[in-house]
């Protein structure tokens, strides 16, 4: 038992494990994530409905998007942004996600609303397309969950997909947020109201900080009677300088910085949103 607990709570090397797909492909967990997405009043898996409305309105207005524009949303989930983009009369709207559960919902809603939206299932790091897009979006600080090599792969992809006068809109967690994080350890039965499994389970939750890299990790070890699973939730935190350096490698640069993707003027806080274009 000592060895098992020791292994469950050990601090792993930074970015040494990647299990993000479990949140979206495990049948039970994916249902919980979809429920969080679709709750219009909470900002857990998605922003609140009012935030998304304001965000889409601002993006369409700010970049003069119209019926000729092409938009692609990376990590589109159940289509909360893509549906609103299409309702604004935009031309080509594409959504990418590796949750079949979320895309099923997105496609059903598109059919009900008679909206022509293209959805693609799979890891967006592997996505290929010959088209050029006027707006590429990656929201809910999804960029922060990727390792340095994954971020580099994604930025190289963005560079190829971005139209000559196009823009990338994404948000990230900040080094200000990182400074306020702490390391913790907890043990709880059926933690998060049964989020991890429909069966009885124990959850060991370890929170770690990696000071040099400005990375946090929430490590969840879930024990059921006859099985065990481990989930790693990594989050990179950025300063403007850190993000600019990663973008520059791929010929991209920050054109504007905001507090959020509603266009709120920038004030130092837990998150920041950036508009990116070709350098």
C-alpha positions in Angstrom: 0.0 0.0 0.0 2.9 2.4 0.8 4.4 1.9 -2.6 1.1 2.4 -4.3 0.4 5.6 -2.5 3.9 6.8 -3.1 3.6 6.2 -6.9 0.1 7.8 -7.0 1.4 11.1 -5.4 4.9 11.3 -7.0 5.6 14.5 -8.9 6.3 13.6 -12.5 8.8 15.3 -14.8 7.1 18.2 -16.5 5.1 17.3 -19.6 6.1 13.6 -19.2 2.6 12.2 -19.6 -0.3 13.3 -21.8 -3.9 12.1 -21.1 -6.1 15.0 -22.2 -8.0 12.7 -24.6 -9.4 10.8 -21.6 -11.6 13.7 -20.7 -13.3 13.6 -24.1 -13.2 9.9 -25.2 -14.1 8.1 -21.9 -17.8 7.5 -22.3 -18.8 8.5 -18.8 -16.4 11.5 -18.4 -17.3 12.8 -21.9 -21.0 12.9 -20.8 -20.0 15.0 -17.8 -17.9 17.3 -19.9 -20.7 17.8 -22.4 -23.1 18.7 -19.5 -20.6 21.3 -18.3 -20.4 22.6 -21.9 -24.1 23.0 -22.3 -24.8 24.7 -18.9 -25.2 28.3 -20.0 -24.5 29.7 -16.6 -21.2 28.1 -15.7 -17.7 28.6 -17.1 -16.1 25.2 -16.6 -15.7 23.5 -20.0 -17.1 26.5 -21.9 -17.7 30.1 -21.3 -21.1 31.2 -20.3 -23.7 31.7 -23.0 -23.7 35.5 -22.6 -19.9 35.5 -22.8 -19.9 33.5 -26.0 -22.6 35.8 -27.5 -20.5 38.8 -26.8 -17.3 37.2 -28.0 -18.8 36.1 -31.4 -20.4 39.5 -31.9 -17.0 41.2 -31.2 -15.0 38.9 -33.4 -17.4 39.3 -36.4 -17.4 43.1 -36.0 -13.7 43.6 -35.2 -12.6 41.6 -38.3 -15.4 42.5 -40.7 -16.4 38.9 -41.2 -19.1 38.3 -43.8 -20.6 35.8 -46.1 -17.3 35.3 -47.9 -15.3 34.6 -44.8 -13.8 31.3 -43.8 -13.6 30.5 -40.1 -12.2 27.4 -38.3 -12.6 26.7 -34.6 -10.1 24.3 -33.0 -11.5 22.3 -30.2 -15.0 23.3 -31.1 -16.7 21.0 -28.5 -20.5 20.9 -29.0 -20.4 23.8 -31.5 -21.2 26.8 -29.2 -19.1 29.2 -31.2 -19.5 27.6 -34.7 -23.2 27.7 -34.5 -23.2 31.4 -33.5 -20.7 32.2 -36.3 -22.9 30.6 -38.9 -26.0 32.3 -37.5 -24.2 35.6 -38.3 -24.3 34.6 -41.9 -20.6 33.8 -42.3 -19.5 31.8 -45.3 -17.5 28.7 -44.4 -17.5 27.6 -40.8 -15.5 24.5 -39.7 -15.2 22.9 -36.3 -12.6 20.4 -35.1 -12.7 18.2 -32.0 -11.8 14.7 -30.9 -14.9 14.1 -28.8 -17.5 12.1 -30.7 -20.0 12.9 -28.0 -19.6 16.7 -28.4 -19.6 16.6 -32.2 -22.7 14.5 -32.3 -24.5 17.2 -30.3 -23.0 19.9 -32.5 -24.1 18.2 -35.7 -27.6 17.6 -34.4 -28.0 21.2 -33.4 -26.8 22.3 -36.8 -29.3 20.1 -38.6 -32.1 21.4 -36.3 -31.2 25.0 -37.0 -30.6 24.4 -40.7 -27.1 25.6 -40.5 -24.4 24.4 -42.9 -21.4 23.8 -40.6 -18.5 21.4 -41.3 -17.4 19.3 -38.4 -14.4 17.0 -38.3 -13.6 14.4 -35.7 -10.0 13.8 -34.6 -7.0 15.3 -32.9 -6.7 18.8 -34.3 -2.9 18.5 -34.2 -3.2 16.1 -37.1 -5.7 18.2 -39.1 -4.9 18.9 -42.8 -6.6 21.4 -45.1 -5.7 23.2 -48.3 -8.0 26.1 -47.6 -6.9 29.5 -46.1 -9.0 30.8 -43.2 -9.8 34.4 -42.3 -10.2 33.6 -38.6 -8.7 30.7 -36.6 -10.1 30.4 -33.1 -8.8 28.4 -30.1 -10.7 29.4 -27.0 -11.1 28.5 -23.3 -7.2 28.6 -22.8 -7.0 25.3 -24.7 -3.5 26.3 -26.0 -2.3 26.1 -22.4 -3.0 22.3 -22.1 -0.5 21.5 -24.9 3.1 20.7 -24.4 5.8 22.9 -26.0 6.2 20.4 -28.9 2.5 20.2 -29.4 2.2 24.0 -29.3 4.9 24.3 -31.9 3.1 21.8 -34.2 -0.2 23.7 -33.8 1.4 27.1 -34.5 3.1 25.7 -37.7 -0.4 24.5 -38.7 -1.9 27.8 -38.0 0.7 29.5 -40.1 -0.2 27.3 -43.1 -4.0 27.7 -42.7 -4.1 31.4 -42.1 -5.1 33.7 -45.0 -2.7 36.5 -45.9 -4.8 39.1 -44.0 -6.3 36.6 -41.6 -6.2 36.5 -37.8 -5.9 34.0 -35.0 -7.9 34.6 -31.8 -6.9 32.7 -28.7 -6.7 33.1 -24.9 -4.2 31.9 -22.4 -3.6 31.7 -18.6 -1.0 34.2 -17.4 2.1 34.1 -15.2 0.0 36.3 -12.8 -2.3 33.3 -12.3 0.6 30.9 -11.9 2.0 33.0 -9.0 -1.2 32.4 -7.0 -1.3 28.6 -7.5 -0.2 26.2 -4.7 0.7 22.6 -4.4 -1.9 20.4 -2.6 -2.9 16.8 -2.0 -6.4 15.4 -1.3 -8.2 12.1 -1.1 -11.9 12.0 -1.7 -14.5 9.3 -2.3 -16.5 9.8 -5.5 -14.8 13.2 -5.9 -16.5 15.9 -8.0 -20.0 14.3 -7.5 -19.2 11.2 -9.4 -17.5 13.0 -12.3 -14.8 10.3 -12.9 -16.9 7.2 -13.0 -20.5 5.9 -12.6 -19.1 3.3 -10.1 -17.9 3.8 -6.6 -14.3 5.1 -6.5 -11.6 6.9 -4.6 -9.7 9.9 -6.1 -6.2 11.1 -5.1 -5.8 14.6 -6.4 -2.2 16.1 -6.4 -1.5 19.7 -7.5 2.0 20.5 -8.6 3.9 23.6 -9.7 6.9 23.8 -12.0 8.5 27.2 -11.2 11.0 27.3 -14.0 8.5 26.5 -16.7 5.5 28.3 -15.2 3.5 25.1 -15.5 0.9 23.6 -13.2 -0.3 20.0 -13.1 -3.4 18.5 -11.6 -2.9 14.8 -11.3 -5.9 12.6 -10.7 -5.5 8.9 -9.7 -8.9 7.2 -9.7 -9.3 3.8 -8.0 -12.3 1.6 -8.7 -12.7 -1.8 -7.2 -11.2 -3.5 -10.2 -9.5 -0.8 -12.2 -7.3 2.3 -12.0 -6.9 5.3 -14.3 -4.6 8.4 -14.1 -5.4 11.8 -15.7 -2.9 14.6 -16.1 -4.2 18.1 -16.5 -1.2 20.3 -17.5 -1.5 24.1 -17.8 1.2 26.4 -19.3 1.1 30.0 -18.1 2.3 32.8 -20.3 3.6 36.3 -20.1 3.3 38.4 -23.3 7.0 38.0 -23.9 6.8 34.2 -23.5 4.0 33.9 -26.0 5.5 36.3 -28.5 8.7 34.2 -28.5 6.8 31.0 -29.4 4.9 32.8 -32.1 7.9 34.4 -33.7 9.5 31.0 -34.4 6.6 30.4 -36.8 6.5 33.8 -38.4 3.5 34.9 -36.3 3.1 38.0 -34.0 0.7 39.5 -31.5 -1.3 42.4 -33.1 -3.4 43.2 -30.0 -3.8 42.1 -26.4 -7.1 42.1 -24.4 -8.3 40.7 -21.1 -10.7 38.4 -22.9 -12.0 37.5 -26.4 -14.8 40.0 -26.0 -12.4 42.8 -26.7 -12.2 44.0 -23.1 -9.2 46.4 -22.7 -6.2 44.6 -21.3 -5.7 44.6 -17.5 -3.2 42.2 -15.8 -5.2 39.2 -14.5 -5.5 35.4 -14.6 -6.1 35.3 -18.3 -5.3 37.3 -21.4 -6.5 37.1 -25.0 -4.4 37.9 -28.1 -5.1 38.6 -31.7 -2.3 37.1 -33.9 -1.4 37.6 -37.5 1.5 36.9 -40.0 4.6 38.9 -39.2 
